[in-house]
Amino acid sequence: MLFDLDGVLVDSLDVWYSALNETLGKFGKGRVGKGEYVKKYWGFSLSRNFERLGLGREAVEYCLSRYEHHLDEIGTFPEAEEVLGELRRRGFRLALVTNTPSRLVQRLLARLGLGDFFDAILTGDDVRRAKPHPEAVRKACRRLGVHPSQALLVGDTRSDVLAGRGAGVRVVGRGVEGDLRIEKLGELLLLLRRSGEEVPLP
């Protein structure tokens, strides 16, 4: 079972949104509305996003610094630890697949106590091409020792869906259309129980 981080396990949308707009202000660009941000930028790499906004690496680094400044404001979604713990008890091997840089992921996981749940962690620093490219998903499957057809990716954006499908992994969309769909993370366990034939439990 593969998990995206932001928007799936941790509630970081507002922090990323604020960091982006702080950066746009710093570099003399107009603010982006929240609806536009979610539709056009959420789930994609900062490099891609700032390229679309006419900015480069300096803006990426500044945005990361603003995100890091507000890191302590990010918490887990309800049921995140329960779901991860239950999956581990059932024998699932778990991987984290995120575009966020490693230093921020490690700090966040350590503060929230989530790091020990994962057998593999793939960050934006571990790949040449971020999601929606399937590179990170493929690497996660290799590290877990499973064929993509044996894995599920839980994500909340079109970027996750494209990455999963490009790698040959079925996608559970949290609030988005995937091969399967949930609205809250806690529904994942119920989904697996109901889909025993389609999604075999270990």
C-alpha positions in Angstrom: 0.0 0.0 0.0 1.5 3.3 -1.1 0.4 6.7 0.4 0.8 10.2 -0.7 1.6 12.5 2.2 0.1 16.0 1.8 -3.7 15.9 1.7 -3.9 12.2 2.5 -2.1 11.7 5.8 -1.3 15.2 6.9 -3.5 18.4 6.6 -1.0 20.7 5.0 -3.1 22.4 2.2 -3.4 25.7 4.0 0.3 25.8 4.8 1.4 25.1 1.2 -1.2 27.6 0.0 0.1 30.3 2.3 3.7 29.5 1.4 3.0 29.9 -2.3 1.3 33.2 -1.9 4.0 34.5 0.4 6.5 33.6 -2.4 4.4 35.3 -5.1 4.3 38.4 -3.0 8.1 38.3 -2.4 8.7 38.1 -6.2 6.2 40.7 -7.2 3.5 38.4 -8.5 -0.3 38.6 -7.7 -1.9 36.2 -5.3 -3.6 33.0 -6.4 -7.0 32.2 -5.1 -7.5 29.0 -3.1 -9.8 27.4 -5.6 -7.4 28.1 -8.4 -4.5 26.8 -6.3 -6.3 23.5 -5.6 -7.3 23.1 -9.3 -4.1 24.1 -11.0 -1.2 23.6 -8.5 -2.0 21.3 -5.6 -0.3 17.9 -5.9 2.3 19.0 -8.4 6.0 19.8 -7.8 7.0 23.3 -6.8 9.4 23.4 -9.8 6.5 22.8 -12.2 4.2 25.2 -10.4 6.7 28.1 -10.3 7.7 27.5 -13.9 4.1 28.0 -14.8 4.1 31.2 -12.8 7.2 32.5 -14.5 9.5 32.0 -11.6 12.5 29.7 -11.1 14.7 27.9 -8.5 15.0 30.9 -6.2 11.2 31.0 -5.8 11.1 27.3 -5.1 13.7 27.6 -2.3 11.9 30.6 -0.8 8.6 28.7 -0.8 10.2 25.7 0.9 11.6 28.0 3.5 8.1 29.5 4.2 6.6 26.0 4.4 9.3 25.0 6.8 8.7 28.1 8.9 5.0 26.9 9.4 5.8 23.2 9.7 4.6 23.0 13.3 1.1 24.1 12.2 0.6 20.8 10.2 -1.2 17.9 11.9 -2.3 14.4 10.8 -5.8 13.8 9.5 -8.1 11.9 11.9 -7.7 8.2 11.6 -4.3 8.4 9.9 -2.4 6.5 12.6 -5.3 4.1 13.1 -5.4 3.2 9.4 -1.6 2.8 9.1 -1.4 0.7 12.2 -4.2 -1.6 11.2 -2.7 -2.1 7.7 0.6 -3.0 9.4 -1.2 -5.5 11.7 -2.8 -7.1 8.6 0.6 -7.6 7.1 0.6 -4.9 4.4 4.0 -3.4 3.5 3.7 0.4 3.3 5.5 3.1 1.4 5.2 6.9 1.4 5.4 8.6 -2.0 5.6 12.4 -2.0 7.0 15.3 -4.0 8.1 17.1 -0.8 11.8 17.3 -0.2 13.4 14.7 2.2 14.5 17.1 4.9 10.9 18.4 5.4 9.4 15.0 5.1 11.7 13.6 7.8 11.1 16.5 10.1 7.3 16.2 9.7 7.2 12.4 10.1 9.4 12.6 13.2 7.2 15.3 14.8 4.0 13.5 14.1 5.3 10.0 14.9 4.5 8.5 11.5 7.9 7.4 10.2 8.0 4.0 11.8 4.9 2.9 9.8 6.7 2.9 6.5 9.0 0.2 4.9 10.0 2.7 2.2 9.9 6.5 1.8 10.2 8.1 -1.6 10.6 11.9 -1.6 11.1 14.5 -4.3 14.9 14.1 -3.7 14.8 10.5 -4.7 13.6 10.9 -8.3 14.5 12.9 -11.3 10.9 13.4 -12.3 8.2 14.2 -9.7 4.6 13.0 -9.8 2.6 12.9 -12.0 5.5 11.0 -13.6 5.3 7.4 -12.4 9.0 7.2 -11.4 8.5 7.5 -7.6 5.6 4.9 -7.6 7.7 2.4 -9.6 10.7 2.9 -7.2 8.4 2.4 -4.2 7.1 -0.9 -5.6 10.7 -2.1 -6.2 11.7 -1.2 -2.7 8.7 -3.0 -1.2 9.5 -6.0 -3.5 6.1 -6.1 -5.1 4.9 -5.9 -8.7 2.8 -2.8 -9.4 -0.3 -5.0 -10.0 0.0 -6.0 -6.4 -0.1 -2.5 -5.0 -2.6 0.3 -4.3 -1.7 4.0 -4.2 -3.8 6.3 -2.0 -3.7 9.9 -3.3 -5.9 13.0 -3.3 -4.9 14.7 -6.6 -5.0 14.1 -10.3 -1.2 14.1 -10.1 -1.4 11.0 -7.8 -3.9 9.3 -10.1 -1.7 9.9 -13.2 1.4 8.7 -11.4 -0.2 5.5 -10.1 -1.8 4.6 -13.4 1.4 5.3 -15.3 3.2 2.9 -13.0 0.5 0.2 -13.4 -0.8 0.6 -9.8 -4.5 0.9 -8.9 -5.4 4.2 -7.3 -7.7 4.9 -4.3 -8.7 8.5 -4.7 -9.3 10.4 -1.5 -11.9 12.9 -2.8 -10.9 12.4 -6.4 -11.8 9.8 -9.0 -9.4 6.9 -9.0 -10.0 3.2 -9.6 -11.7 3.3 -6.2 -12.8 6.3 -4.2 -13.0 7.3 -0.6 -13.8 10.7 1.0 -12.1 10.1 4.4 -9.0 8.0 5.1 -10.9 5.9 7.6 -13.1 4.6 4.8 -10.0 2.8 3.4 -10.3 -0.1 5.8 -14.0 -0.5 5.0 -13.3 -0.4 1.3 -10.7 -3.2 1.7 -13.1 -5.3 3.6 -15.8 -4.8 1.0 -13.5 -5.5 -1.9 -12.0 -8.7 -0.6 -12.0 -10.3 -4.1 -10.8 -7.3 -6.0 -8.3 -6.1 -3.4 -7.0 -9.3 -1.7 -5.9 -8.9 1.9 -2.7 -10.6 2.9 
